[in-house]
Amino acid sequence: MWTSPNASARKSGKQARLTTLGEVASALAHQLNQPLAALAGYNAGVLRTLERQNFSDTQVLEALRREGEQVAEAGRIVQRIRGFLTRRAPQPEPCAIQDIVDRALTLLRHDLQDMALEVKVHGAKLPCVLADPVLVEQVLINLLRNAMEAVAGVPCARLEVTAQMAGARFVRVDVDDNGCGLGGLDINALAAPFHSTKAEGMGMGLAICRSVIEAHHGAIEASQSPLGGARFSFTLPIELHEAIP
């Protein structure tokens, strides 16, 4: 199959930038590990000191415990994303998709409150999926952030997350909004590396999301939402022994 020199050059250029992205991710992870470890140490030290002094303000103690948990979670996220961008395989485990949705919304809680935006969540109890929960959580957060940006300034903004079965062996998650829509673009165009519709976007968010989901043997799609805006969907395989006959 003949390929034009320009197409080959573009492909080579994108591959070089992807390699550079992995190197940058590795360097960032190394630089971030030190302040995160320091934060964890300071947090644990303050908490131990207050507990030894029988400090009784339960709200402050609980805030410090939550802070420690979030610092530890930030470290895990940095390492998983770094590992994925440097071509390491995801670390799948049985996990409930409802828990991933809940954690993603918890991390976005303050941003949603600032926008006075309530996310409606739909879905009954589902079988566990076989996935790397940290990576899938970041996929969902990326899709939710995109939806939040799409409805910014829209009167009566709506954002919904739906989890349901897709056949016997997959769970599908839909993120719907009533924003500006897809602008006539399909998932191949939207998820192309270094393509962005945002003035300051790097064009890697959806590309990484797609790579993560496909590494889990799932798929990611984009379509018009019944709410009037965009729908981004992804599928994940369920545990084999939980497959619905």
MIBA-678616 format. One record per residue (C-alpha): residue number from 0; residue in three letters; x, y negated, z. Coordinates in pm, 1 decimal. Layout:
BAMAR  rose  roti        xx        yy        zz
BAMAR   NUM   ALA         X         Y         Z
...
***
This chain:
BAMAR  rose  roti        xx        yy        zz
BAMAR     0   MET       0.0       0.0       0.0
BAMAR     1   TRP     146.9    -333.8    -108.1
BAMAR     2   THR     168.1    -607.7     153.7
BAMAR     3   SER     242.8    -966.5      63.5
BAMAR     4   PRO     563.3   -1119.8     200.9
BAMAR     5   ASN     357.0   -1383.6     382.7
BAMAR     6   ALA     143.6   -1117.6     554.5
BAMAR     7   SER     455.4    -925.1     656.2
BAMAR     8   ALA     612.3   -1241.2     793.6
BAMAR     9   ARG     299.0   -1324.2     993.6
BAMAR    10   LYS     285.6    -971.5    1135.8
BAMAR    11   SER     654.8    -984.6    1224.0
BAMAR    12   GLY     608.7   -1323.9    1387.2
BAMAR    13   LYS     315.3   -1205.7    1598.5
BAMAR    14   GLN     505.5    -894.5    1706.3
BAMAR    15   ALA     800.3   -1109.9    1809.7
BAMAR    16   ARG     572.4   -1336.4    2012.3
BAMAR    17   LEU     406.8   -1035.1    2177.7
BAMAR    18   THR     749.8    -902.6    2273.5
BAMAR    19   THR     835.6   -1245.0    2411.4
BAMAR    20   LEU     507.3   -1246.3    2606.6
BAMAR    21   GLY     606.2    -920.3    2775.0
BAMAR    22   GLU     943.3   -1065.9    2865.4
BAMAR    23   VAL     779.8   -1382.0    3002.9
BAMAR    24   ALA     534.3   -1172.1    3204.8
BAMAR    25   SER     821.8    -973.9    3352.0
BAMAR    26   ALA    1011.6   -1291.7    3443.7
BAMAR    27   LEU     699.8   -1453.4    3593.3
BAMAR    28   ALA     627.1   -1142.5    3799.7
BAMAR    29   HIS     979.9   -1149.7    3936.1
BAMAR    30   GLN     953.1   -1521.2    4022.8
BAMAR    31   LEU     606.4   -1487.5    4177.7
BAMAR    32   ASN     695.2   -1188.7    4394.0
BAMAR    33   GLN     915.3   -1396.6    4623.5
BAMAR    34   PRO     659.9   -1667.9    4715.4
BAMAR    35   LEU     384.1   -1407.3    4745.0
BAMAR    36   ALA     598.7   -1200.2    4980.7
BAMAR    37   ALA     676.7   -1515.7    5181.4
BAMAR    38   LEU     307.2   -1605.0    5202.9
BAMAR    39   ALA     226.0   -1253.1    5321.1
BAMAR    40   GLY     500.5   -1273.3    5585.3
BAMAR    41   TYR     394.6   -1616.0    5713.5
BAMAR    42   ASN      30.3   -1509.7    5723.0
BAMAR    43   ALA     104.5   -1190.8    5916.1
BAMAR    44   GLY     332.2   -1381.0    6157.7
BAMAR    45   VAL      71.6   -1647.6    6233.9
BAMAR    46   LEU    -197.5   -1383.2    6280.1
BAMAR    47   ARG      17.9   -1179.0    6520.0
BAMAR    48   THR     110.2   -1489.5    6720.5
BAMAR    49   LEU    -251.9   -1597.6    6759.0
BAMAR    50   GLU    -361.6   -1248.1    6857.1
BAMAR    51   ARG     -84.5   -1225.3    7120.7
BAMAR    52   GLN    -201.1   -1558.3    7264.9
BAMAR    53   ASN    -559.0   -1427.3    7279.5
BAMAR    54   PHE    -675.7   -1691.2    7032.4
BAMAR    55   SER   -1054.0   -1664.1    7033.1
BAMAR    56   ASP   -1174.7   -1852.5    6725.1
BAMAR    57   THR   -1304.8   -1558.3    6521.5
BAMAR    58   GLN   -1363.4   -1770.9    6211.6
BAMAR    59   VAL    -997.4   -1873.7    6194.3
BAMAR    60   LEU    -877.9   -1517.1    6255.4
BAMAR    61   GLU   -1110.9   -1380.9    5989.5
BAMAR    62   ALA    -995.7   -1648.6    5742.2
BAMAR    63   LEU    -632.7   -1549.2    5802.0
BAMAR    64   ARG    -713.1   -1180.7    5750.7
BAMAR    65   ARG    -893.1   -1260.6    5426.1
BAMAR    66   GLU    -602.3   -1477.5    5316.0
BAMAR    67   GLY    -364.7   -1186.9    5374.1
BAMAR    68   GLU    -588.4    -957.1    5171.5
BAMAR    69   GLN    -601.9   -1205.0    4882.3
BAMAR    70   VAL    -222.1   -1249.2    4881.3
BAMAR    71   ALA    -181.6    -871.0    4864.5
BAMAR    72   GLU    -440.0    -855.9    4584.4
BAMAR    73   ALA    -255.6   -1128.5    4391.9
BAMAR    74   GLY      62.5    -921.5    4413.8
BAMAR    75   ARG    -115.2    -614.0    4278.9
BAMAR    76   ILE    -265.5    -812.5    3991.1
BAMAR    77   VAL      71.8    -959.0    3892.7
BAMAR    78   GLN     237.2    -616.4    3893.6
BAMAR    79   ARG     -39.9    -441.9    3698.0
BAMAR    80   ILE     -56.4    -708.2    3427.9
BAMAR    81   ARG     321.3    -717.5    3405.8
BAMAR    82   GLY     328.8    -339.5    3371.7
BAMAR    83   PHE      62.7    -342.3    3101.0
BAMAR    84   LEU     231.7    -618.3    2898.6
BAMAR    85   THR     561.8    -431.4    2917.0
BAMAR    86   ARG     393.6    -125.2    2767.1
BAMAR    87   ARG     334.4      77.7    3080.0
BAMAR    88   ALA      16.8     285.6    3083.5
BAMAR    89   PRO    -281.3     183.0    3300.3
BAMAR    90   GLN    -326.3     369.7    3628.8
BAMAR    91   PRO    -680.3     508.7    3601.2
BAMAR    92   GLU    -872.8     633.6    3899.7
BAMAR    93   PRO   -1240.0     704.5    3973.0
BAMAR    94   CYS   -1408.3     375.1    4059.9
BAMAR    95   ALA   -1757.6     228.6    4070.5
BAMAR    96   ILE   -1823.6     -33.4    3804.9
BAMAR    97   GLN   -2053.3    -211.4    4053.0
BAMAR    98   ASP   -1754.7    -263.8    4285.3
BAMAR    99   ILE   -1549.5    -413.4    4000.3
BAMAR   100   VAL   -1834.9    -652.0    3914.5
BAMAR   101   ASP   -1874.0    -753.5    4279.9
BAMAR   102   ARG   -1500.5    -822.1    4322.0
BAMAR   103   ALA   -1483.5   -1026.8    4001.9
BAMAR   104   LEU   -1778.8   -1241.7    4108.8
BAMAR   105   THR   -1631.1   -1284.7    4456.0
BAMAR   106   LEU   -1306.0   -1416.6    4306.9
BAMAR   107   LEU   -1504.6   -1658.8    4088.8
BAMAR   108   ARG   -1742.4   -1761.3    4367.7
BAMAR   109   HIS   -1602.1   -2110.7    4424.0
BAMAR   110   ASP   -1593.3   -2194.1    4052.0
BAMAR   111   LEU   -1952.4   -2075.4    4015.3
BAMAR   112   GLN   -2058.1   -2282.7    4314.2
BAMAR   113   ASP   -1890.0   -2590.6    4167.0
BAMAR   114   MET   -2096.9   -2539.5    3850.6
BAMAR   115   ALA   -2412.6   -2462.6    4051.6
BAMAR   116   LEU   -2431.5   -2147.4    3839.9
BAMAR   117   GLU   -2587.0   -1824.4    3960.1
BAMAR   118   VAL   -2492.6   -1501.9    3782.6
BAMAR   119   LYS   -2770.6   -1248.3    3755.7
BAMAR   120   VAL   -2646.9    -889.3    3782.8
BAMAR   121   HIS   -2847.7    -598.6    3641.6
BAMAR   122   GLY   -2783.9    -228.5    3669.0
BAMAR   123   ALA   -2882.6      75.0    3869.8
BAMAR   124   LYS   -2639.0     314.1    4037.1
BAMAR   125   LEU   -2405.9     455.9    3774.3
BAMAR   126   PRO   -2147.0     734.4    3762.9
BAMAR   127   CYS   -1790.5     639.6    3846.9
BAMAR   128   VAL   -1573.5     530.8    3556.1
BAMAR   129   LEU   -1215.5     644.9    3508.3
BAMAR   130   ALA   -1025.7     317.3    3494.8
BAMAR   131   ASP    -752.3      99.9    3638.3
BAMAR   132   PRO    -972.5    -122.3    3858.2
BAMAR   133   VAL    -723.5    -410.7    3876.2
BAMAR   134   LEU    -690.6    -438.6    3497.5
BAMAR   135   VAL   -1063.1    -396.0    3430.2
BAMAR   136   GLU   -1141.4    -655.9    3695.9
BAMAR   137   GLN    -917.6    -902.5    3509.5
BAMAR   138   VAL   -1096.1    -820.4    3181.5
BAMAR   139   LEU   -1431.5    -897.1    3340.5
BAMAR   140   ILE   -1300.8   -1217.0    3501.5
BAMAR   141   ASN   -1171.5   -1333.4    3161.9
BAMAR   142   LEU   -1507.5   -1266.9    2995.0
BAMAR   143   LEU   -1693.5   -1439.7    3278.6
BAMAR   144   ARG   -1464.4   -1743.9    3261.9
BAMAR   145   ASN   -1521.2   -1767.1    2885.8
BAMAR   146   ALA   -1897.6   -1750.7    2944.4
BAMAR   147   MET   -1874.1   -2016.7    3216.7
BAMAR   148   GLU   -1688.2   -2247.7    2977.7
BAMAR   149   ALA   -1947.7   -2179.0    2707.4
BAMAR   150   VAL   -2238.1   -2290.1    2930.4
BAMAR   151   ALA   -2062.2   -2589.9    3086.1
BAMAR   152   GLY   -2292.7   -2885.4    3032.9
BAMAR   153   VAL   -2577.4   -2670.2    2898.8
BAMAR   154   PRO   -2913.8   -2755.0    3058.1
BAMAR   155   CYS   -3055.4   -2455.3    3248.6
BAMAR   156   ALA   -2732.2   -2259.4    3199.7
BAMAR   157   ARG   -2770.0   -1883.0    3226.3
BAMAR   158   LEU   -2510.7   -1610.1    3275.1
BAMAR   159   GLU   -2591.6   -1241.7    3323.5
BAMAR   160   VAL   -2392.4    -921.6    3374.6
BAMAR   161   THR   -2552.1    -587.3    3293.0
BAMAR   162   ALA   -2403.3    -241.9    3352.4
BAMAR   163   GLN   -2570.1      64.0    3201.5
BAMAR   164   MET   -2499.3     399.2    3042.5
BAMAR   165   ALA   -2391.2     407.4    2678.1
BAMAR   166   GLY   -2458.1     765.9    2576.6
BAMAR   167   ALA   -2361.3    1050.8    2806.9
BAMAR   168   ARG   -1994.3     972.5    2865.7
BAMAR   169   PHE   -1954.7     594.3    2878.0
BAMAR   170   VAL   -2066.3     299.9    3087.6
BAMAR   171   ARG   -2119.3     -30.2    2907.5
BAMAR   172   VAL   -2087.0    -374.6    3065.5
BAMAR   173   ASP   -2249.1    -674.4    2892.3
BAMAR   174   VAL   -2168.0   -1037.0    2973.9
BAMAR   175   ASP   -2439.3   -1265.6    2832.9
BAMAR   176   ASP   -2467.6   -1644.5    2823.7
BAMAR   177   ASN   -2686.3   -1907.8    2662.7
BAMAR   178   GLY   -2397.0   -2121.4    2546.8
BAMAR   179   CYS   -2264.7   -2220.0    2207.0
BAMAR   180   GLY   -2242.8   -1866.8    2061.4
BAMAR   181   LEU   -1971.1   -1706.0    1851.7
BAMAR   182   GLY   -1949.3   -1961.5    1573.1
BAMAR   183   GLY   -1987.0   -1690.2    1309.2
BAMAR   184   LEU   -1674.4   -1503.3    1426.2
BAMAR   185   ASP   -1657.8   -1130.7    1498.4
BAMAR   186   ILE   -1453.3    -951.3    1762.2
BAMAR   187   ASN   -1162.5    -892.7    1522.6
BAMAR   188   ALA   -1121.5   -1266.1    1469.0
BAMAR   189   LEU   -1191.6   -1364.0    1830.0
BAMAR   190   ALA    -948.5   -1108.3    1975.5
BAMAR   191   ALA    -669.2   -1165.2    1725.0
BAMAR   192   PRO    -345.6   -1248.1    1910.4
BAMAR   193   PHE    -278.2   -1622.9    1929.4
BAMAR   194   HIS    -620.4   -1714.5    1790.8
BAMAR   195   SER    -802.4   -1959.1    2017.1
BAMAR   196   THR   -1109.0   -2180.9    1987.8
BAMAR   197   LYS    -985.6   -2386.9    2286.4
BAMAR   198   ALA    -767.8   -2694.7    2244.8
BAMAR   199   GLU    -526.0   -2574.9    2514.1
BAMAR   200   GLY    -579.6   -2200.1    2474.1
BAMAR   201   MET    -292.8   -1957.3    2414.4
BAMAR   202   GLY    -514.8   -1715.1    2223.4
BAMAR   203   MET    -412.4   -1416.0    2435.4
BAMAR   204   GLY    -708.0   -1369.0    2672.1
BAMAR   205   LEU    -935.5   -1162.7    2449.0
BAMAR   206   ALA    -638.8    -994.3    2279.8
BAMAR   207   ILE    -518.4    -863.5    2615.9
BAMAR   208   CYS    -875.3    -770.1    2716.5
BAMAR   209   ARG    -912.8    -567.1    2399.8
BAMAR   210   SER    -579.6    -392.0    2452.9
BAMAR   211   VAL    -671.7    -306.2    2812.9
BAMAR   212   ILE   -1010.5    -160.1    2720.3
BAMAR   213   GLU    -874.6      35.5    2423.4
BAMAR   214   ALA    -597.7     174.1    2645.4
BAMAR   215   HIS    -882.5     317.7    2856.4
BAMAR   216   HIS   -1032.5     481.9    2542.7
BAMAR   217   GLY   -1315.5     231.2    2544.6
BAMAR   218   ALA   -1418.8     -45.6    2305.3
BAMAR   219   ILE   -1495.9    -417.5    2325.2
BAMAR   220   GLU   -1754.6    -591.3    2108.8
BAMAR   221   ALA   -1900.8    -937.2    2052.9
BAMAR   222   SER   -2252.6   -1015.2    1933.5
BAMAR   223   GLN   -2533.1   -1266.6    1966.9
BAMAR   224   SER   -2689.3   -1259.7    2311.0
BAMAR   225   PRO   -3063.8   -1228.0    2371.0
BAMAR   226   LEU   -3014.1   -1537.5    2589.2
BAMAR   227   GLY   -2920.2   -1733.9    2278.8
BAMAR   228   GLY   -2544.1   -1758.4    2321.2
BAMAR   229   ALA   -2275.3   -1489.5    2310.1
BAMAR   230   ARG   -2261.3   -1135.1    2439.8
BAMAR   231   PHE   -1929.7    -964.9    2507.8
BAMAR   232   SER   -1951.1    -594.9    2586.8
BAMAR   233   PHE   -1700.9    -328.3    2679.6
BAMAR   234   THR   -1726.7      43.1    2744.1
BAMAR   235   LEU   -1535.2     269.3    2980.2
BAMAR   236   PRO   -1539.0     648.3    3003.2
BAMAR   237   ILE   -1693.2     806.0    3309.8
BAMAR   238   GLU   -1534.8    1090.5    3502.1
BAMAR   239   LEU   -1573.4    1406.2    3298.5
BAMAR   240   HIS   -1750.6    1601.3    3572.3
BAMAR   241   GLU   -2002.7    1315.7    3608.6
BAMAR   242   ALA   -2109.0    1320.9    3243.7
BAMAR   243   ILE   -2485.0    1318.0    3202.5
BAMAR   244   PRO   -2601.8    1625.9    3007.7
***
